[in-house]
Amino acid sequence: MFTDREFAFEFQRTLGASYSGEADIGECLATASRIKEGDFESWYCEWKKTADNFRAAGDESLAAGHRVTAMEAYYRAATYYRTAEFFLHGNGTDPRIVET
């Protein structure tokens, strides 16, 4: 997906999380397709959008009493949030690190 070595490595790390249910290959590919190569802000925004969608799905599932479905959505959201904030650490004072 990426020629940038750092982006490629982090993308592969997130893909690897699919084996334990922490991510989904299709979701990762869809998110990566929206990212501008080498653009840290694009990386953050697109992974955060994906994470936010799964957090919202988890909230809906939990409100409907579907605890297992909610847990699965929150699990993936957590992985995507972690992926989103990875490149923010170039500026240790970026408030999005803690928020994410």
Beta strands, then each sheet from edge to edge (+ up, - down):
end
